[in-house]
Amino acid sequence: MEVRAVAKFVRVQPRKVRLIAKEVRGLGANYAANHLRFHPSKGAFVLHKVLMSAIANAEANHGLDSRTLKIRDIRVDEGPVLKRIQARAMGRANRIYKRMSHITVVVEDIEPTPVAKVATTPAKPRPTLAGKAKKSAKKAEAKEEVVEEVVEEVSAVEEVEEVKAEETTETVAEVTPEAEGEEKN
């Protein structure tokens, strides 16, 4: 389905708008709108407005999706010309032509084509990480053994300290007099 938008009596020279229209003719509507949005010329600004109007007409009046729209045709016709005079030397005058444009943008709805997959060779199998898994398992076992050894050493040290503490309490008890009445001279 074709949808159009027209802007008449636009104060831009048709030649300048045609240069920009040639760049976006045949492109997707959204892509072309983004392209025109960042173009520095006055013709691109006006052409962007007309293209956005055509997209809005397609969405509002015909219920089309803007992602499936494509620019079918852009026509830039010449409108009326304003004739002005610029004073020159010795009483002469030069003509200045201020040209106008009639811009017509036609967009159409296209069927989205499915993207065909490119025939490629099957993917290579990923390398197995069995060697790394064995190494990490060995490291984990070694860490457990080290932790067990440290725990055993700590418990052995605690037992030794307990035995020394018992011996010191026994020696202190042997040194103290057992009978209260006995005094050493």
Secondary structure, 3 states (H helix, E strand, C coil): CEEEEEEEEECCCHHHHHHHHHHHCCCEHHHHHHHHHCCCCHHHHHHHHHHHHHHHHHHHHHCCCHHHEEEEEEEEEEEEEEEEEEECHHHCEEEEEEEEEEEEEEEEECCCCCCCCCCCCCCCCCCCCHHHHHHHHHHHHHHHHHHHHHHHHHHHHHHHHHHHHHHHHHHHHHHCCCCCCCCCC
